[in-house]
């Protein structure tokens, strides 16, 4: 067993992150002791010691949680090249890049503990109040984007550094065995494009007068005619195709359904309708899962959230345990606390809509922490890594470029035997421009075989 001696102040925060790094990620037996020390000391059974700088928390008042200010954000980009593994480099968010390696002691001046806490808890998004038009924290405001490491799971790199240090110091215990896993998730914002006869004329008028596009109006009219007059499959009804493709590759899909809302971005179908109930039953019967997709305004509204959850579970006839917020709207740590209080187990909201990557700096799922109440939660964050719309709607990437970008993130997750969480909407497969990206989706599933 490793004894971890932690410096005074912010013990709840330090206990959480040490537990996450050693127990959740590495699976190492450890015991935490409070000590009158100026650094974190990882004492091995052979009495060799890994010392990590306590550069961050020592500077702030614990009662006031005074680090929750914009001035406490990482100031500049510093990189440390590890003398233990010359191929490895670490992003230094707090502390400095000095490291001293001896036979029985390693002194690391990067404050890995505070750096990992910064990435996982998302307190950065609480102190930086800049938001986009949907009141979301923009990727361009993030330290990961500004310092150019969004496409790297730097917390995984910290974990590997700690492991290599422990091995260098003579630790002969084993770490947790992991296997790469692909999570296919599908937000069901709208299960059918042409759910009624009035949907066609509304779409055509919107194309002509709102989007000012005759070509779009013609495409909508053509699609509506095929579906409602010729009884062809609705272009958004891709559920059987998705499920069969998942089955062919030994995977399961999770479909996140909406059940209400108070904005123009919601209520495109009724969760209580016979057709939707039959669809959810069909999905469950084929071994795939139904999750919760709370509406646009539910991310900081507990009453709305609970109301929608009850409606979904009533229509489904069973409890739901996982899901994702609509429009990826998220308020740290309030949204997490709402999920926790509602008894949900897994959230998959934490990805940026504008750009794929590692918003939490990790490709492992992890238990979350409420930095305002200073308490760990039971809720697990299975962070989103990539959404199809990031590449097509925001970045306007061609299919070939999108495939390269996804492959890079996929390979990075595989490197650490992590989890690659993909969001691909059921409505983003059959119509232009999405039909041109079907092969990208197929190719990513092939890589998982």
BELKAUR-V115333 format. One record per residue. N is the residue number from 1. RES is the residue in one small letter. OMEGA is omega as a letter, one per 40 degrees, with the letter a starting at -180 (NA if undefined). Layout:
n->N res->RES omega->OMEGA
n->N res->RES omega->OMEGA
This chain:
n->1 res->x omega->i
n->2 res->x omega->i
n->3 res->x omega->i
n->4 res->x omega->i
n->5 res->x omega->a
n->6 res->x omega->i
n->7 res->x omega->i
n->8 res->x omega->i
n->9 res->x omega->i
n->10 res->x omega->a
n->11 res->x omega->i
n->12 res->x omega->i
n->13 res->x omega->a
n->14 res->x omega->i
n->15 res->x omega->i
n->16 res->x omega->a
n->17 res->x omega->i
n->18 res->x omega->i
n->19 res->x omega->a
n->20 res->x omega->a
n->21 res->x omega->a
n->22 res->x omega->a
n->23 res->x omega->a
n->24 res->x omega->a
n->25 res->x omega->a
n->26 res->x omega->a
n->27 res->x omega->a
n->28 res->x omega->i
n->29 res->x omega->a
n->30 res->x omega->i
n->31 res->x omega->a
n->32 res->x omega->i
n->33 res->x omega->i
n->34 res->x omega->a
n->35 res->x omega->i
n->36 res->x omega->a
n->37 res->x omega->a
n->38 res->x omega->a
n->39 res->x omega->i
n->40 res->x omega->a
n->41 res->x omega->i
n->42 res->x omega->a
n->43 res->x omega->a
n->44 res->x omega->i
n->45 res->x omega->i
n->46 res->x omega->i
n->47 res->x omega->i
n->48 res->x omega->a
n->49 res->x omega->i
n->50 res->x omega->i
n->51 res->x omega->i
n->52 res->x omega->a
n->53 res->x omega->i
n->54 res->x omega->a
n->55 res->x omega->a
n->56 res->x omega->a
n->57 res->x omega->a
n->58 res->x omega->a
n->59 res->x omega->a
n->60 res->x omega->i
n->61 res->x omega->a
n->62 res->x omega->a
n->63 res->x omega->a
n->64 res->x omega->a
n->65 res->x omega->a
n->66 res->x omega->i
n->67 res->x omega->a
n->68 res->x omega->i
n->69 res->x omega->a
n->70 res->x omega->a
n->71 res->x omega->a
n->72 res->x omega->i
n->73 res->x omega->i
n->74 res->x omega->a
n->75 res->x omega->a
n->76 res->x omega->a
n->77 res->x omega->i
n->78 res->x omega->a
n->79 res->x omega->i
n->80 res->x omega->i
n->81 res->x omega->a
n->82 res->x omega->i
n->83 res->x omega->i
n->84 res->x omega->i
n->85 res->x omega->a
n->86 res->x omega->a
n->87 res->x omega->a
n->88 res->x omega->i
n->89 res->x omega->a
n->90 res->x omega->i
n->91 res->x omega->a
n->92 res->x omega->i
n->93 res->x omega->i
n->94 res->x omega->a
n->95 res->x omega->i
n->96 res->x omega->a
n->97 res->x omega->a
n->98 res->x omega->i
n->99 res->x omega->a
n->100 res->x omega->a
n->101 res->x omega->i
n->102 res->x omega->a
n->103 res->x omega->a
n->104 res->x omega->a
n->105 res->x omega->i
n->106 res->x omega->i
n->107 res->x omega->i
n->108 res->x omega->a
n->109 res->x omega->i
n->110 res->x omega->i
n->111 res->x omega->a
n->112 res->x omega->a
n->113 res->x omega->a
n->114 res->x omega->a
n->115 res->x omega->i
n->116 res->x omega->i
n->117 res->x omega->i
n->118 res->x omega->a
n->119 res->x omega->a
n->120 res->x omega->a
n->121 res->x omega->i
n->122 res->x omega->i
n->123 res->x omega->i
n->124 res->x omega->a
n->125 res->x omega->i
n->126 res->x omega->a
n->127 res->x omega->i
n->128 res->x omega->a
n->129 res->x omega->i
n->130 res->x omega->a
n->131 res->x omega->i
n->132 res->x omega->a
n->133 res->x omega->i
n->134 res->x omega->i
n->135 res->x omega->i
n->136 res->x omega->i
n->137 res->x omega->a
n->138 res->x omega->i
n->139 res->x omega->a
n->140 res->x omega->i
n->141 res->x omega->a
n->142 res->x omega->i
n->143 res->x omega->a
n->144 res->x omega->i
n->145 res->x omega->a
n->146 res->x omega->a
n->147 res->x omega->i
n->148 res->x omega->i
n->149 res->x omega->i
n->150 res->x omega->a
n->151 res->x omega->i
n->152 res->x omega->i
n->153 res->x omega->a
n->154 res->x omega->i
n->155 res->x omega->i
n->156 res->x omega->i
n->157 res->x omega->i
n->158 res->x omega->a
n->159 res->x omega->a
n->160 res->x omega->i
n->161 res->x omega->i
n->162 res->x omega->a
n->163 res->x omega->a
n->164 res->x omega->i
n->165 res->x omega->i
n->166 res->x omega->i
n->167 res->x omega->i
n->168 res->x omega->a
n->169 res->x omega->i
n->170 res->x omega->i
n->171 res->x omega->a
n->172 res->x omega->i
n->173 res->x omega->a
n->174 res->x omega->i
n->175 res->x omega->i
n->176 res->x omega->i
n->177 res->x omega->a
n->178 res->x omega->i
n->179 res->x omega->i
n->180 res->x omega->i
n->181 res->x omega->i
n->182 res->x omega->i
n->183 res->x omega->i
n->184 res->x omega->a
n->185 res->x omega->a
n->186 res->x omega->i
n->187 res->x omega->a
n->188 res->x omega->i
n->189 res->x omega->i
n->190 res->x omega->a
n->191 res->x omega->a
n->192 res->x omega->i
n->193 res->x omega->a
n->194 res->x omega->a
n->195 res->x omega->i
n->196 res->x omega->a
n->197 res->x omega->a
n->198 res->x omega->a
n->199 res->x omega->i
n->200 res->x omega->i
n->201 res->x omega->i
n->202 res->x omega->a
n->203 res->x omega->a
n->204 res->x omega->i
n->205 res->x omega->i
n->206 res->x omega->i
n->207 res->x omega->a
n->208 res->x omega->a
n->209 res->x omega->i
n->210 res->x omega->a
n->211 res->x omega->i
n->212 res->x omega->a
n->213 res->x omega->i
n->214 res->x omega->a
n->215 res->x omega->i
n->216 res->x omega->i
n->217 res->x omega->i
n->218 res->x omega->i
n->219 res->x omega->i
n->220 res->x omega->i
n->221 res->x omega->i
n->222 res->x omega->i
n->223 res->x omega->i
n->224 res->x omega->a
n->225 res->x omega->a
n->226 res->x omega->a
n->227 res->x omega->a
n->228 res->x omega->a
n->229 res->x omega->a
n->230 res->x omega->i
n->231 res->x omega->i
n->232 res->x omega->i
n->233 res->x omega->i
n->234 res->x omega->a
n->235 res->x omega->i
n->236 res->x omega->a
n->237 res->x omega->a
n->238 res->x omega->a
n->239 res->x omega->a
n->240 res->x omega->i
n->241 res->x omega->i
n->242 res->x omega->a
n->243 res->x omega->i
n->244 res->x omega->i
n->245 res->x omega->i
n->246 res->x omega->i
n->247 res->x omega->a
n->248 res->x omega->a
n->249 res->x omega->i
n->250 res->x omega->a
n->251 res->x omega->i
n->252 res->x omega->i
n->253 res->x omega->i
n->254 res->x omega->a
n->255 res->x omega->a
n->256 res->x omega->a
n->257 res->x omega->i
n->258 res->x omega->a
n->259 res->x omega->i
n->260 res->x omega->a
n->261 res->x omega->a
n->262 res->x omega->a
n->263 res->x omega->i
n->264 res->x omega->a
n->265 res->x omega->a
n->266 res->x omega->i
n->267 res->x omega->i
n->268 res->x omega->i
n->269 res->x omega->i
n->270 res->x omega->a
n->271 res->x omega->a
n->272 res->x omega->a
n->273 res->x omega->a
n->274 res->x omega->a
n->275 res->x omega->a
n->276 res->x omega->i
n->277 res->x omega->i
n->278 res->x omega->i
n->279 res->x omega->a
n->280 res->x omega->i
n->281 res->x omega->i
n->282 res->x omega->i
n->283 res->x omega->a
n->284 res->x omega->a
n->285 res->x omega->a
n->286 res->x omega->i
n->287 res->x omega->i
n->288 res->x omega->a
n->289 res->x omega->i
n->290 res->x omega->i
n->291 res->x omega->a
n->292 res->x omega->i
n->293 res->x omega->a
n->294 res->x omega->a
n->295 res->x omega->a
n->296 res->x omega->a
n->297 res->x omega->a
n->298 res->x omega->a
n->299 res->x omega->i
n->300 res->x omega->a
n->301 res->x omega->a
n->302 res->x omega->a
n->303 res->x omega->i
n->304 res->x omega->i
n->305 res->x omega->a
n->306 res->x omega->i
n->307 res->x omega->a
n->308 res->x omega->i
n->309 res->x omega->i
n->310 res->x omega->i
n->311 res->x omega->i
n->312 res->x omega->a
n->313 res->x omega->i
n->314 res->x omega->i
n->315 res->x omega->a
n->316 res->x omega->a
n->317 res->x omega->i
n->318 res->x omega->i
n->319 res->x omega->i
n->320 res->x omega->a
n->321 res->x omega->a
n->322 res->x omega->i
n->323 res->x omega->a
n->324 res->x omega->i
n->325 res->x omega->i
n->326 res->x omega->a
n->327 res->x omega->a
n->328 res->x omega->i
n->329 res->x omega->a
n->330 res->x omega->i
n->331 res->x omega->a
n->332 res->x omega->e
n->333 res->x omega->a
n->334 res->x omega->a
n->335 res->x omega->i
n->336 res->x omega->a
n->337 res->x omega->i
n->338 res->x omega->i
n->339 res->x omega->i
n->340 res->x omega->a
n->341 res->x omega->i
n->342 res->x omega->i
n->343 res->x omega->i
n->344 res->x omega->a
n->345 res->x omega->a
n->346 res->x omega->i
n->347 res->x omega->i
n->348 res->x omega->a
n->349 res->x omega->a
n->350 res->x omega->i
n->351 res->x omega->i
n->352 res->x omega->i
n->353 res->x omega->a
n->354 res->x omega->a
n->355 res->x omega->i
n->356 res->x omega->i
n->357 res->x omega->a
n->358 res->x omega->a
n->359 res->x omega->i
n->360 res->x omega->i
n->361 res->x omega->a
n->362 res->x omega->i
n->363 res->x omega->i
n->364 res->x omega->i
n->365 res->x omega->a
n->366 res->x omega->i
n->367 res->x omega->a
n->368 res->x omega->a
n->369 res->x omega->i
n->370 res->x omega->a
n->371 res->x omega->i
n->372 res->x omega->i
n->373 res->x omega->i
n->374 res->x omega->a
n->375 res->x omega->i
n->376 res->x omega->i
n->377 res->x omega->i
n->378 res->x omega->a
n->379 res->x omega->i
n->380 res->x omega->i
n->381 res->x omega->i
n->382 res->x omega->a
n->383 res->x omega->i
n->384 res->x omega->i
n->385 res->x omega->a
n->386 res->x omega->i
n->387 res->x omega->a
n->388 res->x omega->a
n->389 res->x omega->i
n->390 res->x omega->a
n->391 res->x omega->a
n->392 res->x omega->a
n->393 res->x omega->a
n->394 res->x omega->a
n->395 res->x omega->i
n->396 res->x omega->a
n->397 res->x omega->i
n->398 res->x omega->i
n->399 res->x omega->a
n->400 res->x omega->i
n->401 res->x omega->i
n->402 res->x omega->i
n->403 res->x omega->i
n->404 res->x omega->a
n->405 res->x omega->i
n->406 res->x omega->i
n->407 res->x omega->i
n->408 res->x omega->i
n->409 res->x omega->i
n->410 res->x omega->i
n->411 res->x omega->i
n->412 res->x omega->i
n->413 res->x omega->i
n->414 res->x omega->a
n->415 res->x omega->a
n->416 res->x omega->a
n->417 res->x omega->a
n->418 res->x omega->a
n->419 res->x omega->i
n->420 res->x omega->a
n->421 res->x omega->a
n->422 res->x omega->i
n->423 res->x omega->i
n->424 res->x omega->a
n->425 res->x omega->i
n->426 res->x omega->a
n->427 res->x omega->a
n->428 res->x omega->a
n->429 res->x omega->a
n->430 res->x omega->a
n->431 res->x omega->i
n->432 res->x omega->e
n->433 res->x omega->a
n->434 res->x omega->a
n->435 res->x omega->i
n->436 res->x omega->a
n->437 res->x omega->i
n->438 res->x omega->a
n->439 res->x omega->i
n->440 res->x omega->i
n->441 res->x omega->i
n->442 res->x omega->a
n->443 res->x omega->a
n->444 res->x omega->i
n->445 res->x omega->i
n->446 res->x omega->a
n->447 res->x omega->a
n->448 res->x omega->a
n->449 res->x omega->NA
